[in-house]
């Protein structure tokens, strides 16, 4: 959870989110209205509770290439990417969403995750010419719908400021495959209020989360557990490059990919709407009396109603109607929509 309270919580009608998203607004009066505005390409979402880290130095790209699941060698300035740090057994420990400006790789990650990420990365520096810095107190993330404006091209080398320099006239932009069809801005924290005055209308994270669940983009810590591997979550080809050399956890990723059968798979659930509350993270997903998975994130979508992401066993029939169950709560039925195919490895290889 973030320790930083956004100044945009002082905007009219702002209601603070809780849990992992505490520190920013859940909504500004109507999350469904805010969703519709975002879907129409209007407004922005304050994600300033997310942590921001920079990696500088001439060896940063080859160093990141060796450590992470992503291909960094030769990464061109302004190119957006997603990278994962895995355990030796292939379990996802960190997810990083970033862009290089020619001198520095800028990344954002889950709220409260930077301290552990920076500590681990610093242990891996050895003789490499890199410097890792948590700049969360200086920089914030803003999400906007749609592609970056034509007037805001990807920055040239050195265009983005270091944490000790004056703010750039134009913030650094990231627009990856997992940016929900929009883009993220690395904005100096001191400019948040001025940005909000000219970029409105503001939308809360409830609206953003509904669009994220619609897009099937998982969040580490919400849609995962300690056993989650990239193959289960649709991160192959997004956060994992399958044609690069060795990195920590690669053996597990490659083995499961070659077999084509991940132990579990991410699905989007359409809930029956019979109760007035959304299932919380960790609610059991069952087929009959057998638990086959758990709920990750849930939201109310402006078109589809209550939806959720769940991680379930691979061999569950894709046509099966599921039940979402929690102690002392009514059972909710749900239909599943495939996000990760049960034979994922075979299909990814075909696309590659």
N, C-alpha and C positions, 0 to 999 in steps of 0.2 A: 504494500500500500504506500502511496506517495505521502511524503511529509510536507508537500508544498501546496498551499491553498491558492487557487487561482483568483486574481483580482476580478475576473469576469463573473464570479459568484455575487458580485455587488450589482450586476445588471438587474433590471426590473423582472420580477417573477421567478428569478433563479431558485431552483431547489437542488441542494447538493446531493450527489450520488453517494452510495455507501460501498462498503467492501473494498475490492481492489480499485474501484474507480472513485473513491473518496478524494475530495480536493477540487473536483470540477463539477459542473452542473449536470444533473440527471436530465433536467428539462427546464424550459423557460415558460412554463404554463401549459403546454400541450405537446407531448412527444409525437402524437400522430400528425398534427399540423406541421411540426418541424420535419418529420420524415418526408412529407409531401413536398415541402420546399426543397429539401436536399435532392429528392428524386427529380425535381424540375430543374436542378442545376443552380439553385440559389442558396446563399448563406455559407456558413462554416460551422465546424465543431471544434470546441476547445478540448484538446488532448494534452494540455500542459501538465497533467499529472504524470505523464510518461517520462521515463528517465532518458537523458541524452548523454552520449559518450563520444569522444573524439579519439582517433588514432592518427598520430602524425609521425613523420619521419620517412626517409627514402626507402626503407625496407618494408613499409606497412603492407603493401599489396602482396608481396611474396610471403610475408609472415602470416597474414590472414589466410592466404591460400593454403598454407601448410596446416593450419589449425582447424579450419572450419569446413563445413560441407559444401561450400560454394567455390566457384572458380574466380579468383581475384587477379591472377596474373594478366597484365595488359588491360585492366579495367580502365576505360576511357573516362576522363572528367565529365561529370554530369550524368553518368550511367547509374541507374538505380538497381539495387539488388537486395536479396534476402539471404541470410546465412544462419546456419544453426551450429551451435556447439553441442557435441554429443559426449556421453560418457563412453568409457572403453567398451561397454556392451551395447552401444548404439542408442541409449535412451536420451531424449532431448533434454538438455539442461538449460540452454539459453536460445532465444530467437532474436535476431538482430535485423533491423530494417534500415538500410543505409544508402548513402550516395557519396561518391568521392569527388572532391573539388579540384583535384590536381596536386594538392599538397596535404590534404587531410581527408580521412574517411570519417564521415559523420554518421552516427547511427542512433536510433531510438529503440527502446526496449520496454518491457513491462514496468509498471510503477513499482519502485522499491527494488528492482533487480540490478541496478547499476553497481552497487557496492560489491556484491558477490562476483559480478562479471569482471569488473576492473581488478579485483583482487586476484582472480584466477589468471587473467590475461597478463598481469604484471609478473606472475610467477613463470610465465612462459617466454619472457623477453630474451633471456640469456644474452647473446652477443648481438642480437638484432638491433638495428637503429630505428627504434620506435618509441613513442611516448603515448601512454594511455591516460586520459583525463575524463573524470566525471564532471560535465559542465551543466548538469541539470539546474543548478541555481542560476545560471546565466541564460539558458536557452529553453524554449518551449516548442511543443509541436502543435500545429493547427492543421486540421484536415478540411479540404474544400472539394466539392463535387466537380466532376468534369476534368478534362485535361488541363495542364498548365496553360495560361494565356499565351498567345503568340508573342506578346510583348515581354514575356518573362522566360526567355530561353534558359536552357541549362547553363550554369555558371561556367565561365572560363577558368583555367587554373588560377588559384589564388583569389577568386572572387568572393568566396565565403570567408568571414572573419574568423580569426582564432579567438579563443576565450579572452585574450588580453587586448584585443584591438578594438577599434571603433566599429559599430554596427554597419553592415553593408546596406547600401541603398535598396537592395533587392534580396529577399531571403533565399536561402538554398532550397531547392525543390526536389522532392522524391516522388516518383510516380511508378511504382512497381506493379507487377501483375496482381499483387494482393492489396492494392490501394483502393479496392472497391470501385474502380472506374474513376477515381478522383486522384488527388495528389496531396502530399504532406509538405508543410513548410516548416523549416527550422528558423524560428523567429526569436530574436532577443526578447527576454522576458519583459524588459522595460517598455517594449513596444506593443504589448498585448492590448492594452486599452485603446490606444490610438488605432490599432488594426481593427478592433471590433467596431469602432465608430464608423469606419468607412466600408466594412466588408459584410455587414449584417444581411439577413437576420441570423442571430445566433441560434444554434440547435444544440441540444444536450446529448450526452452519451447514450441515453436510451434510444434516441433516433438512430445514432450511428451504429449501435449494437444490432438493431433490427436489420439494417442494411448489410451489416457484416454477416449475420447469420443467414440472410437471404443469399449472399454471395458464397457461403460455405467456407469462409476463411477462418481457421481456428485461431484461438488465442492460447498461448502457453500459460498454464496455471488455471485456466477456466475450462478448456475443452480437453485437457490432458491430465494424466496422472504420472506418477514417478516411473511407470513402466512404458510410457508412450514412446514409440519409435516413428521416424518420419514417414515410413511406408503406410502407416495406419491413418495418417492425417491429411493426405493429399499434398504433402510438401515435396514429393519427388518432382523435379523439373521446375519447382518454384524456389525452394530453399536448399535443394540438394542437386548438385551437378553430377551426373552419372558417368561422365567421361574425364574425370580428373584423377590425380594420383592419391596416394594414401593420406588419410586423416583419421583422427581418433573416432572410433565407432564405425568406420567404413565397412568392416567385415560383416557386421550384422545387417547393415543397409543392403549391401550387395547380395548377401545370401538370401534374404527375404525377397529382394527384387527378382533374383534369378529363379526362385521357386514360384514367384507369382502369387503367393498366398500369405498376406500379412495376418497375424493372429487376430487382429480386430480391424474395424473400419469405421470411419466417420460417416454419419448419416445426418440428414436434415429431417426433423420430425415436424409434422403438421398435427398439432394437438386439437382435441375435439372441442375445446372451449367450454366445457361443462362446469368449470369452477372459475371463481373470480380472481384467482391468483396464479402466478406462473410457477412452474417447478423450479426449485433451487438447485444449484450445483450439487451433484452427488446423489440426487434422487435415483432410485433403482429403475432400470428398464427391464421389463420381463416379457417372456413369451409363456403364457400359462403361469405355472408356479415357479418357473426357472428364471433366475436373473441372468440376463445376457449382456448387460452393460450399464452405463450410468449417464445421467444428464450432465452436459457441460454448461452451455449458455442458453438462456431463453429470453424471448422478447415478444412484444405485441407489434405485429407488422401492420402497416396502414392498409394493405390489400389482402394479405393472407391470414390475418388473425394471429393467434398465438403459435409461434414456431420455436424450435430449439435445435441445438446440435447435440448429438449423443455419440458416444464411442461404444460400439457393440461388437460382439463376436462375429468373426468373418462368416461362419457357416449359418448364420440366421437367414432364413428364407427372405429375399428382398420383398416378397409380396406379403409377408406376415404382418398382421396388425399387432402393434406392441402396446404394452401397458406401462405407464409411469406411476411408480408407487413410492410412497414415503409413509413412515409410521404416523398414525393419527391424521392422515390426510386422505381425501377421496381419491380413488384410482381414476386416472385419466387415460383414455385410449389415444393412440397416435398411429398415423401411417408414416412410412419411411420413404425418403427420397434419396437415391444413391448419390453420394459424393465421391467415395472411394470404392471402385469396383472390387468385388471379391477376388478377381484375378488381376489385380492392379499391375503387377510386374509385366505380364504379357502385353498389356495394352500400352504401357508407357514405352516399352521397347519398340513397339510398332510405330508410335508417333516419332520417336527419335530416329 
